């Protein structure tokens, strides 16, 4: 069975947002939460406890994530790039400040490049057949679409409104095995 991931970015230290993301991940039966940088953890013990729930979290470091914050929160500093296999594809996550595109990260047609940083959701298949996914930001959106996050499952990817989980227009991609790999 293909794992479902809840994907987010740019939480910027919001305890309330992190709590709601965990609730959403449980509702969608997500195997993990992927955080594409700028978690900006606080030293509040509840913040650290939320990161160690039953749903694993995989994070990358963003431009606002400092070693000082992570150390004070008793957390390991995350890597700049995280990779995992997913449904026969490569899944590569970075924040987007140092690697704003998939080029130079050894991705191929059918792979998925996850990033944040812009706070603007995006779902686009590039000219090389790499799926670009930015979930936007649940905390500080920079678009009239409002706060957002994404769900990646065996059927495809959908960017959703953070407040009510509705699909956001033009921010979906369905996987069709013959044409997208």
C-alpha positions in Angstrom: 0.0 0.0 0.0 1.3 3.5 -0.9 1.9 5.7 2.1 0.0 9.0 2.5 1.9 12.0 3.5 0.8 15.3 4.8 3.1 18.0 3.5 3.6 21.4 4.9 6.2 24.2 5.1 6.9 27.5 6.9 5.2 26.9 10.2 7.4 29.6 11.8 7.0 28.3 15.4 3.2 28.2 15.6 2.2 25.7 18.3 -1.4 26.0 17.3 -0.7 25.2 13.6 1.5 22.2 14.5 -1.4 20.8 16.7 -3.9 21.2 13.9 -1.5 19.6 11.3 -1.3 16.6 13.6 -5.1 16.4 13.8 -5.3 16.6 10.0 -2.6 13.9 9.6 -4.6 11.6 11.8 -7.8 12.3 9.9 -6.1 11.4 6.6 -4.3 8.4 8.1 -1.0 9.9 7.1 2.0 7.7 7.6 4.2 10.8 8.1 4.2 14.6 8.1 6.8 16.2 5.8 7.9 19.7 6.8 9.8 21.5 4.1 11.7 23.9 6.4 11.1 26.9 8.6 9.7 25.0 11.5 11.3 27.5 13.8 10.8 25.4 17.0 10.3 27.1 20.3 11.7 25.9 23.6 8.1 25.2 24.8 8.2 21.5 25.9 4.8 21.0 24.3 6.3 22.0 20.9 9.0 19.3 21.2 6.4 16.7 22.4 4.3 17.4 19.4 7.2 16.5 17.1 7.5 13.1 18.8 3.9 11.9 18.4 2.8 8.6 16.8 3.0 10.1 13.4 6.7 10.5 12.3 7.8 13.9 11.1 10.5 14.4 8.5 11.9 17.9 8.2 14.5 19.8 6.4 16.2 23.0 7.5 14.9 26.3 6.2 16.5 29.7 6.1 14.8 30.8 9.4 15.8 27.6 11.2 18.8 28.1 13.5 20.9 25.6 15.3 20.3 27.7 18.4 16.5 27.2 18.2 16.8 23.5 17.6 19.4 23.1 20.4 17.1 25.0 22.9 14.2 22.8 21.9 16.4 19.6 22.4 16.0 18.7 18.8 18.6 17.6 16.2 19.2 20.2 13.4 17.6 18.8 10.3 19.4 18.2 7.0 19.1 20.6 4.0 17.8 17.8 1.8 15.7 14.7 2.6 15.2 11.8 0.2 13.0 8.8 0.2 11.6 6.3 -2.3 7.9 6.6 -2.8 5.7 4.5 -5.2 8.7 3.8 -7.5 9.6 7.4 -7.6 12.2 9.6 -5.9 10.9 12.0 -3.4 13.2 14.9 -2.6 12.4 17.6 -0.1 14.3 20.8 0.5 13.3 24.2 1.8 13.8 26.0 -1.5 16.1 28.8 -0.4 19.4 27.0 -1.3 17.8 24.6 -3.9 15.0 26.5 -5.5 14.6 23.9 -8.3 15.2 20.2 -8.7 18.2 20.7 -10.9 21.4 19.4 -9.4 19.6 17.0 -7.0 19.6 14.0 -9.3 15.9 13.8 -10.0 14.5 12.1 -13.1 11.2 12.0 -14.9 8.4 10.9 -12.5 10.2 12.1 -9.4 8.7 14.6 -7.0 10.5 17.8 -5.8 9.0 19.2 -2.5 9.9 22.6 -1.4 8.6 25.6 0.6 10.1 29.0 1.3 7.9 31.1 -1.0 4.7 30.6 1.1 2.9 30.2 -2.3 1.3 26.8 -3.2 2.3 25.3 -6.5 1.7 22.0 -8.3 3.4 21.8 -11.7 4.9 19.1 -13.9 8.1 20.6 -15.4 9.5 20.1 -18.9 11.6 17.2 -17.6 8.6 15.3 -16.1 9.5 16.2 -12.5 6.5 17.1 -10.3 7.2 20.3 -8.4 5.2 20.7 -5.2 5.0 23.6 -2.8 2.3 23.2 -0.1 2.3 27.0 0.6 2.2 27.9 4.3 -0.4 27.3 7.0 0.9 30.2 9.0 1.9 33.1 6.8 0.4 32.6 3.3 1.5 35.0 0.6 -1.4 34.5 -1.7 -5.2 35.2 -1.7 -5.8 31.5 -1.5 -5.0 31.6 2.2 -3.2 29.1 4.5 -2.6 25.8 2.9 -1.0 22.3 3.1 -0.8 19.3 0.8 -1.8 15.6 0.8 0.3 13.1 -1.2 -1.2 9.7 -1.7 -1.3 6.9 -4.2 -3.8 8.7 -6.4 -2.0 12.0 -6.6 -1.3 15.2 -4.8 -3.8 17.9 -3.7 -3.1 21.3 -2.1 -5.9 22.1 0.4 -7.1 25.0 2.4 -5.8 24.8 5.9 -9.0 26.1 7.5 -11.6 23.7 5.9 -9.5 21.1 3.9 -11.2 22.0 0.6 -9.2 21.4 -2.6 -7.7 24.6 -3.9 -8.4 25.3 -7.6 -5.7 24.2 -10.1 -3.5 22.8 -7.4 -4.1 19.1 -7.9 -2.2 16.4 -9.8 -3.4 12.9 -10.5 -0.9 10.1 -11.2 -1.4 8.2 -14.4 1.3 5.5 -14.5 1.8 5.4 -18.2 2.3 9.1 -18.8 4.0 10.5 -15.7 6.9 8.1 -15.1 
